[in-house]
Amino acid sequence: MTIDEIRDNFALLDEWDDRYRYVIELGRTLAPMPEEEHSAANKVQGCASQVWLSRKIDRNGEPRLHYLGDSDAHIVRGLIAILLTLYSDRTPKEILATDAAAIFDEFGFREHLTPQRSNGFRSMIERIRSDARETLATAAS
């Protein structure tokens, strides 16, 4: 699924209850995260619920970052699914050029998520952007 498909599906849903159900459905599409990936190193700090993001770097040619994500909260799993649609399997430069916060604002999440969930979402974005900066720095040295 692409971000444009998610955007189109979201636009078809007028009620926020339906939009929440859709986000939860997206969370069910996440690839399973192996139990050993639910580690302290992969845990995202700053989230009200438990969130893990594991990163693999494909160094064939220009590096690409691949992510798995998981959470103990259904709605957060859906947010992770949207975030990984934007960022997973992208180059560090593509990641740094993508403004996930603007896309989430476009979807109306700022007004419809609790402050804790919004803070957690920003923590997930910063974690991925930090990984991209670190990967770029490593590739340059």
N, C-alpha and C positions, 0 to 999 in steps of 0.2 A: 504494500500500500504506500502511496505517496502522500506528501503533505497536501497537495492539491485535492486528492480524493477525500482526505479527512475534512478539508475546508468545505468542499462541496456537500458532503454528508451533513456536516454541522449546520450549513446554511438551510438545509431542508427541515431542520428541527426548530420549531418556534418556542417550545416550552423547555425551561431549564431542567425539569425532571427528565424529559426525553434526552436532553444533551448529557446529563449525568449518566444515564443508562448507557448511552453510546460510548462515553469515555470508559466506563466500567467494562463494556464489551471489548474495547480496544486493549484494555489491560489483560484480557483473557487470551489475546493473540501473542503476547510476549513469549519468546523462546524460553524454555525452562532454564533456570539458573541452577547449576549443580550445587549441592549443599556445601561443598568445600569453598565455593565462591562467596558464601554468606559469612565473610570474615571481617575482622575489625579493619583491615586495610581497605576493604571495599565499601565499608559503611560510610554513608554520606552524613557528615555532621551538620546540624542545623535544621534537621527535619523532625517534625513532631512524631511522625510514625517511623518505623524502621525502613530504611532505604539502602539498597546496595547497588553499586555500579561496578562491574568488572570490565577491564579494558584489555584488549589484545591489540598489538600493533602489527600490521602486515607491512613488511619492509621490502616487498617485491616492487621495485620502482619507487615512485613517490610514496612515502608512508601513508597508510590509511589506518584510522582507529575504528575498531569494531567493539561494540558494547553489548553486554547483557545487563539487564536490570531486574530488580525485584523489590517488592515492598509487602508489608503485612497488611496494608490498607488497599481495598479494591480501587477506590478513586485514584489513589497515588499510582497504582500499577498502570492505570490508564494514562495518567500524565507522563509517566516514564515511557509508555509506548509512543506517545506523540513526540516526546523529546528524542527518542532513539530513531524515529522516522526522519527527524531533521538532521541528526548528528552521526548516527552509526554508519560505518563504512565510508566515511568522508576523510579527506585529507585535512591536516591541521589548518591549512589556509582556508579551506571551505568552512570548517567549523568556526574559525574566528570571524569569518565574514557573514555568518548567519546570526541574525538577531532573534533568538527564540522568544525572548520576553515580548518583543513587538508582535510576534505571531500569537502568543497567548493572549495578549491584550486585544488583538483583532477578534479572537474567539470569545472575548468577554469574560475571561477567567478572573481578571483583576477584581471585578465587581461581584463575582459569584463564588470565590474561594475564601476560606477563612484566612486571616493574616498568617497563621501558623503554616498553612499549606502553601501560601504564596512565598513565605520565607524559605520553606523547604524546596520549593521549585527553583528559586534563585540559587540556593545552595547546589542543587543538581547541575544547573547551567554552569555555575562557576567551577565546579569540579571538572566538567568536561572541557571547558575553555582552558583551565589550568593544565590539563593533560595535553591539550593541543599545543600550548605554548612550550611545555616541557619537551614534547616530541620535536617541535621545530628547533629548539635550542640544541638538542642532542644531535639532530641531523646536520646542523650547521657546524658542529665542532668536529 
